[in-house]
């Protein structure tokens, strides 16, 4: 009713205006929008930082938004187009972003002046997106103490303790492959390695049999797929969250329900913690680390250890743990299939160790396989799990050896993938060469 009345009043108002006045009004609106979208476009030019010319609404990402080039290839192209420049300025919409290319400046950001760049520039929505409170997205105030408490869960000693469980999952992997081979079926390596690492993370971090290898309908594997291959609704949620965060918070619980991924992890982690508490079960895994945090929450200072904050850390452990490892394994299989000599040499090293130890491989034995180590390092050079590192300044900053100054809150990207494909750093960067 109100909308109809407002519409009628607006039409009546337009009828009373002269055509020239209407045109002036339209021009004023267009000018205002143009000014809004271009008001920051002199940001890098005024600081003497080179970069591509931005376009209103798109910034410098037009071809990425239109699907003409992938995001990582776009960063690689920028890196090569400005190969002699230590810094390149780009725009995401109207937001200025600085790409830092020079190794010395990167060392200053990540080591020497890390306290100024401790923020990653991500925004966590504690209420509307509970899982965003993980270590990758938290502000430095909560990130530092949480990281200190969670680090013991990732030591080499912990890995040694988990090795038996990892080995058992590997036996299941062998059985899985043999079953497909006997049926003369193709093996989808990406899916196979994802199932394997899902089972490993489940047993080692959560103490749960996820059955991704043996059960095609495994709930954990389905959720794992959804984490990195979003549904249409989840993609809409992400767009609203990234571009209109205030609207995202307003709509949450009314139009935007809690995502299935959030509901799943909140349920599975809290139920597992509660079950262990009631039955006095101790496994010394990641879930027990979270239980200890909750038990001694008084030692966390001003940090409120809510259920969602703890579940967020388990979610990050699961997502980052299974996806990065499975992708590295799949990429290794791909390169070994293309390079038979490398494949044969690696197999010889593994076979020799296996025979020498009568099949009883240990964590230490595997660490001593030098060529295996070289192969995986080369895989990670060619296919890094993160295409870039993001940082945000905690105060104004002037880069060493330059006159370029940036304000507090400036977003910075370090283009890892592009650097790994730089022929000045790695000769013939597209060649798989473990002997680098």
C-alpha positions as CSV (number, residue, x, y, z in Angstrom):
1,X,0.0,0.0,0.0
2,X,2.7,2.5,1.1
3,X,4.8,1.5,-2.0
4,X,1.9,2.2,-4.3
5,X,1.3,5.6,-2.8
6,X,4.9,6.5,-3.0
7,X,5.0,5.4,-6.6
8,X,2.0,7.5,-7.5
9,X,3.5,10.6,-5.7
10,X,6.8,10.1,-7.6
11,X,5.0,9.9,-11.0
12,X,2.9,13.0,-10.1
13,X,6.1,14.8,-9.2
14,X,7.7,13.9,-12.6
15,X,4.7,15.1,-14.5
16,X,5.0,18.6,-12.9
17,X,8.7,18.8,-14.0
18,X,9.9,20.2,-17.3
19,X,11.8,17.8,-19.6
20,X,14.9,19.9,-19.1
21,X,14.7,19.6,-15.4
22,X,14.3,15.8,-15.7
23,X,17.4,15.6,-17.9
24,X,19.3,17.7,-15.4
25,X,18.2,15.4,-12.6
26,X,19.3,12.3,-14.5
27,X,22.6,13.9,-15.4
28,X,23.2,14.8,-11.7
29,X,22.5,11.2,-10.6
30,X,24.9,9.8,-13.3
31,X,27.6,12.3,-12.3
32,X,27.1,11.4,-8.6
33,X,27.5,7.7,-9.4
34,X,30.5,8.3,-11.6
35,X,32.1,10.4,-8.9
36,X,31.4,7.7,-6.3
37,X,32.9,4.9,-8.3
38,X,36.0,6.9,-9.4
39,X,36.7,9.0,-6.3
40,X,39.7,6.9,-5.3
41,X,41.2,6.3,-8.8
42,X,44.1,8.8,-8.3
43,X,45.2,6.9,-5.1
44,X,48.2,5.1,-6.7
45,X,49.0,7.8,-9.2
46,X,49.5,10.4,-6.5
47,X,51.9,8.0,-4.7
48,X,53.9,7.3,-7.9
49,X,52.9,3.6,-8.0
50,X,52.3,2.2,-11.5
51,X,49.4,0.0,-12.5
52,X,46.6,-0.7,-15.0
53,X,43.9,2.0,-15.6
54,X,40.8,1.2,-13.6
55,X,37.2,1.1,-15.0
56,X,34.3,2.5,-13.0
57,X,32.5,-0.4,-11.3
58,X,35.1,-3.0,-12.2
59,X,38.3,-1.4,-11.0
60,X,41.1,-3.3,-12.7
61,X,39.3,-6.7,-12.6
62,X,37.0,-6.4,-15.6
63,X,38.3,-9.5,-17.4
64,X,38.2,-11.5,-14.2
65,X,34.6,-10.5,-13.4
66,X,33.6,-11.3,-17.0
67,X,35.3,-14.7,-16.9
68,X,37.9,-13.9,-19.6
69,X,40.8,-14.8,-17.4
70,X,41.2,-16.7,-14.1
71,X,42.2,-14.8,-11.0
72,X,45.6,-16.4,-10.6
73,X,46.4,-15.9,-14.3
74,X,45.4,-12.3,-13.9
75,X,47.9,-11.7,-11.1
76,X,50.5,-13.6,-13.1
77,X,49.9,-11.3,-16.1
78,X,50.2,-8.2,-13.9
79,X,53.4,-9.5,-12.4
80,X,54.9,-10.0,-15.8
81,X,53.5,-6.7,-17.4
82,X,55.2,-4.7,-14.6
83,X,58.3,-7.0,-14.3
84,X,60.7,-4.2,-13.4
85,X,58.4,-2.6,-10.8
86,X,58.7,-3.6,-7.1
87,X,55.1,-2.3,-6.4
88,X,52.0,-2.3,-8.6
89,X,48.7,-0.6,-7.7
90,X,45.3,-2.1,-8.6
91,X,41.7,-1.6,-7.7
92,X,39.0,-4.1,-6.6
93,X,36.0,-1.9,-7.5
94,X,37.0,1.4,-6.0
95,X,39.2,-0.2,-3.3
96,X,43.0,0.3,-3.8
97,X,45.1,-2.8,-3.4
98,X,48.9,-2.9,-3.5
99,X,50.8,-5.8,-5.1
100,X,54.3,-6.2,-3.6
101,X,56.7,-8.0,-5.8
102,X,60.2,-7.3,-4.6
103,X,61.6,-10.1,-2.3
104,X,63.3,-7.6,0.0
105,X,60.1,-5.7,0.6
106,X,58.2,-9.0,1.1
107,X,60.7,-10.0,3.8
108,X,60.1,-6.7,5.5
109,X,56.3,-7.3,5.5
110,X,56.4,-10.9,6.7
111,X,59.4,-10.8,9.1
112,X,61.1,-7.5,9.9
113,X,57.9,-5.3,10.2
114,X,55.4,-8.1,10.8
115,X,53.8,-6.3,13.7
116,X,52.6,-3.6,11.3
117,X,51.2,-6.3,8.8
118,X,49.8,-8.8,11.3
119,X,46.2,-8.3,10.0
120,X,45.1,-10.2,6.9
121,X,42.4,-7.8,5.8
122,X,39.5,-10.3,6.2
123,X,36.4,-9.5,8.1
124,X,34.8,-12.0,10.5
125,X,31.1,-11.9,11.1
126,X,30.8,-13.4,14.6
127,X,27.0,-13.7,14.6
128,X,26.0,-14.0,10.9
129,X,28.9,-16.2,9.7
130,X,30.2,-18.0,12.8
131,X,32.8,-20.1,11.0
132,X,34.5,-16.9,9.8
133,X,36.1,-16.6,13.3
134,X,38.9,-19.0,12.3
135,X,42.7,-18.3,12.5
136,X,42.8,-17.2,8.9
137,X,40.3,-14.4,9.3
138,X,40.5,-13.3,13.0
139,X,41.8,-9.9,14.0
140,X,45.3,-9.8,15.6
141,X,43.8,-9.2,19.1
142,X,42.3,-12.7,19.1
143,X,44.6,-14.3,16.5
144,X,47.8,-14.1,18.6
145,X,46.7,-15.8,21.8
146,X,44.7,-18.4,19.9
147,X,47.6,-19.3,17.7
148,X,49.9,-19.7,20.7
149,X,47.4,-22.2,22.2
150,X,46.7,-24.1,19.0
151,X,50.3,-24.4,17.8
152,X,51.1,-27.5,19.9
153,X,48.5,-29.4,17.8
154,X,50.8,-29.1,14.7
155,X,54.2,-30.2,16.0
156,X,56.3,-33.0,14.5
157,X,55.8,-34.9,17.7
158,X,52.1,-34.8,17.2
159,X,52.5,-36.1,13.6
160,X,54.7,-39.0,14.8
161,X,51.9,-39.9,17.3
162,X,49.3,-39.8,14.4
163,X,51.5,-41.8,12.0
164,X,49.8,-45.2,12.8
165,X,46.4,-43.7,12.0
166,X,47.7,-42.2,8.8
167,X,49.2,-45.5,7.8
168,X,45.9,-47.3,8.4
169,X,44.1,-44.8,6.1
170,X,46.8,-45.4,3.5
171,X,46.0,-49.2,3.6
172,X,42.4,-48.3,2.9
173,X,43.6,-46.1,0.0
174,X,45.5,-49.1,-1.5
175,X,42.4,-51.3,-1.2
176,X,40.3,-48.5,-2.8
177,X,42.7,-48.3,-5.8
178,X,42.9,-52.1,-6.2
179,X,39.1,-52.4,-6.2
180,X,38.8,-49.8,-9.1
181,X,41.7,-51.5,-11.0
182,X,40.1,-54.9,-10.7
183,X,36.9,-53.4,-12.1
184,X,38.9,-51.9,-14.9
185,X,37.5,-48.4,-13.9
186,X,39.1,-45.1,-14.3
187,X,40.5,-43.5,-11.2
188,X,39.6,-39.8,-10.6
189,X,42.7,-38.7,-8.7
190,X,41.4,-35.5,-7.3
191,X,38.3,-37.2,-5.8
192,X,40.5,-40.2,-4.6
193,X,43.0,-38.0,-2.7
194,X,40.2,-35.8,-1.3
195,X,38.5,-39.0,0.2
196,X,41.9,-40.1,1.6
197,X,42.8,-36.8,3.3
198,X,39.2,-36.5,4.6
199,X,39.6,-39.9,6.3
200,X,43.0,-38.9,7.7
201,X,41.7,-35.5,9.1
202,X,38.7,-37.3,10.5
203,X,40.7,-39.9,12.4
204,X,43.7,-37.8,13.4
205,X,42.0,-34.5,14.3
206,X,38.4,-35.4,15.2
207,X,38.6,-39.0,16.3
208,X,35.8,-39.8,13.9
209,X,35.6,-42.5,11.2
210,X,34.5,-40.5,8.2
211,X,34.3,-43.5,5.8
212,X,34.9,-41.3,2.8
213,X,36.8,-44.1,1.1
214,X,34.4,-46.9,1.6
215,X,31.1,-44.9,1.6
216,X,30.1,-43.0,-1.5
217,X,27.4,-41.2,0.5
218,X,29.8,-40.0,3.3
219,X,28.4,-36.9,4.8
220,X,31.9,-35.5,5.6
221,X,33.0,-35.9,1.9
222,X,29.8,-34.2,0.7
223,X,30.3,-31.3,3.1
224,X,34.0,-31.1,2.1
225,X,32.9,-30.7,-1.6
226,X,30.5,-27.9,-0.6
227,X,33.2,-26.0,1.3
228,X,35.2,-25.4,-1.9
229,X,32.5,-25.9,-4.6
230,X,29.7,-23.6,-3.3
231,X,26.1,-23.9,-4.2
232,X,24.3,-21.0,-5.9
233,X,22.8,-19.9,-2.6
234,X,26.2,-20.0,-0.8
235,X,27.8,-18.0,-3.7
236,X,25.1,-15.3,-3.3
237,X,25.8,-15.2,0.4
238,X,29.5,-14.7,-0.2
239,X,28.9,-11.8,-2.7
240,X,26.6,-10.0,-0.3
241,X,29.0,-10.6,2.6
242,X,32.0,-9.3,0.6
243,X,30.4,-6.3,-1.1
244,X,27.6,-5.3,1.4
245,X,28.7,-6.6,4.8
246,X,26.2,-4.4,6.6
247,X,23.3,-5.8,4.6
248,X,24.6,-9.3,5.2
249,X,24.4,-8.8,9.0
250,X,21.0,-7.3,8.7
251,X,19.5,-10.1,6.5
252,X,21.0,-12.9,8.6
253,X,18.3,-15.0,10.4
254,X,15.5,-13.4,8.4
255,X,16.1,-13.9,4.7
256,X,19.6,-15.5,4.8
257,X,19.4,-18.7,7.0
258,X,22.5,-20.3,8.5
259,X,24.4,-22.3,5.9
260,X,24.3,-26.1,5.9
261,X,28.1,-26.1,6.3
262,X,27.8,-24.0,9.5
263,X,25.0,-26.2,10.9
264,X,27.0,-29.3,10.2
265,X,30.2,-28.3,11.9
266,X,28.5,-26.7,14.9
267,X,26.6,-29.9,15.5
268,X,29.5,-32.4,14.9
269,X,32.2,-30.6,16.8
270,X,30.0,-29.7,19.9
271,X,28.5,-33.2,20.0
272,X,31.9,-34.8,19.9
273,X,33.3,-32.6,22.6
274,X,30.2,-33.2,24.8
275,X,30.4,-37.0,24.3
276,X,34.1,-37.1,25.3
277,X,33.4,-35.0,28.3
278,X,30.6,-37.2,29.5
279,X,32.5,-40.5,28.9
280,X,35.9,-39.2,30.0
281,X,37.6,-40.0,26.6
282,X,41.0,-38.5,25.9
283,X,42.7,-38.8,22.5
284,X,45.1,-35.9,22.6
285,X,44.0,-34.7,19.1
286,X,42.6,-31.3,17.9
287,X,39.2,-31.8,19.6
288,X,41.0,-32.4,22.9
289,X,43.1,-29.2,22.3
290,X,39.8,-27.3,22.0
291,X,38.5,-28.9,25.1
292,X,41.6,-27.8,27.1
293,X,41.0,-24.3,25.8
294,X,37.5,-24.3,27.1
295,X,38.5,-25.8,30.4
296,X,41.1,-23.0,31.0
297,X,39.2,-20.2,29.3
298,X,40.2,-17.9,32.2
299,X,43.8,-17.9,30.8
300,X,42.7,-16.4,27.5
301,X,42.4,-12.8,28.8
302,X,39.6,-10.8,27.3
303,X,38.8,-13.4,24.6
304,X,35.3,-14.8,24.9
305,X,35.7,-18.5,24.1
306,X,32.3,-19.0,22.6
307,X,31.2,-22.3,21.1
308,X,31.3,-20.8,17.6
309,X,34.8,-19.5,18.1
310,X,36.1,-23.0,18.9
311,X,34.1,-24.7,16.2
312,X,35.6,-22.2,13.7
313,X,39.1,-23.5,14.5
314,X,38.0,-27.1,13.9
315,X,36.4,-26.0,10.6
316,X,39.6,-24.3,9.5
317,X,41.6,-27.4,10.5
318,X,39.3,-29.6,8.4
319,X,39.0,-27.4,5.3
320,X,42.7,-26.4,5.1
321,X,43.9,-29.8,6.1
322,X,42.1,-32.0,3.6
323,X,42.0,-29.7,0.6
324,X,45.6,-28.5,0.5
325,X,47.0,-32.0,1.0
326,X,44.7,-33.7,-1.5
327,X,45.4,-31.1,-4.1
328,X,49.2,-31.4,-3.6
329,X,48.9,-35.2,-4.0
330,X,46.7,-35.0,-7.1
331,X,49.1,-32.5,-8.7
332,X,52.0,-34.8,-7.8
333,X,50.3,-37.7,-9.5
334,X,49.7,-35.5,-12.6
335,X,53.3,-34.5,-12.9
336,X,54.6,-38.0,-12.2
337,X,52.4,-39.3,-15.0
338,X,53.8,-36.8,-17.4
339,X,57.5,-37.4,-16.3
340,X,58.1,-41.1,-16.3
341,X,61.9,-40.9,-15.5
342,X,61.1,-38.9,-12.4
343,X,58.3,-41.3,-11.5
344,X,60.7,-44.3,-11.9
345,X,63.4,-42.7,-9.8
346,X,60.9,-41.9,-7.0
347,X,59.4,-45.4,-7.0
348,X,63.0,-46.9,-6.8
349,X,63.7,-44.8,-3.7
350,X,60.4,-45.8,-2.0
351,X,60.8,-49.5,-2.9
352,X,64.4,-49.6,-1.5
353,X,63.3,-48.1,1.8
354,X,60.2,-50.4,1.9
355,X,62.3,-53.5,1.3
356,X,65.1,-52.5,3.7
357,X,62.5,-52.0,6.5
358,X,60.4,-55.1,5.6
359,X,57.4,-52.9,4.9
360,X,57.5,-51.2,8.3
361,X,57.7,-47.6,7.3
362,X,57.8,-45.0,10.0
363,X,57.5,-41.2,10.1
364,X,61.3,-40.9,10.4
365,X,61.9,-43.2,7.4
366,X,59.6,-41.1,5.2
367,X,61.3,-37.9,6.3
368,X,64.6,-39.4,5.1
369,X,63.4,-40.0,1.5
370,X,65.3,-37.1,-0.1
371,X,63.9,-37.4,-3.6
372,X,60.3,-37.7,-2.3
373,X,60.9,-34.4,-0.5
374,X,62.3,-32.8,-3.6
375,X,59.3,-34.0,-5.7
376,X,56.7,-32.5,-3.3
377,X,58.6,-29.2,-2.9
378,X,58.6,-28.9,-6.7
379,X,54.9,-29.7,-6.8
380,X,54.2,-26.9,-4.2
381,X,56.3,-24.5,-6.3
382,X,54.3,-25.1,-9.4
383,X,50.9,-25.4,-7.6
384,X,51.0,-23.4,-4.4
385,X,47.9,-23.9,-2.2
386,X,47.5,-20.1,-1.9
387,X,47.8,-17.9,-5.0
388,X,48.6,-14.9,-2.9
389,X,49.1,-13.8,0.7
390,X,46.9,-10.9,2.0
391,X,48.0,-8.4,4.6
392,X,46.6,-5.1,6.0
393,X,48.6,-2.3,7.6
394,X,48.0,-1.6,11.3
395,X,49.6,1.9,10.8
396,X,50.9,4.1,8.1
397,X,54.1,2.7,6.5
398,X,56.8,3.8,4.1
399,X,58.6,1.0,2.1
400,X,62.3,0.8,2.6
401,X,64.4,2.3,-0.2
402,X,61.3,3.9,-1.8
403,X,59.2,7.1,-1.4
404,X,56.0,5.1,-1.4
405,X,53.9,5.6,1.7
406,X,50.6,3.9,2.4
407,X,48.0,4.6,5.1
408,X,46.7,2.6,7.9
409,X,44.2,-0.1,6.7
410,X,45.8,-0.5,3.3
411,X,45.3,-4.0,1.8
412,X,48.5,-5.7,0.4
413,X,48.8,-8.8,-1.8
414,X,51.9,-10.9,-2.2
415,X,51.6,-12.8,-5.5
416,X,53.0,-16.2,-4.6
417,X,51.8,-18.1,-7.7
418,X,53.3,-15.5,-10.0
419,X,56.6,-15.5,-8.2
420,X,56.9,-19.3,-8.4
421,X,56.5,-19.0,-12.2
422,X,59.1,-16.2,-12.5
423,X,61.8,-17.3,-14.9
424,X,64.3,-14.9,-13.2
425,X,63.9,-16.9,-10.0
426,X,63.2,-20.3,-11.4
427,X,64.6,-20.9,-14.9
428,X,62.1,-22.7,-17.2
429,X,59.4,-22.3,-14.5
430,X,56.8,-24.4,-16.3
431,X,59.1,-27.5,-16.3
432,X,58.7,-29.9,-13.5
433,X,62.3,-30.3,-12.1
434,X,62.7,-31.7,-8.6
435,X,66.4,-31.1,-8.7
436,X,66.0,-27.3,-8.4
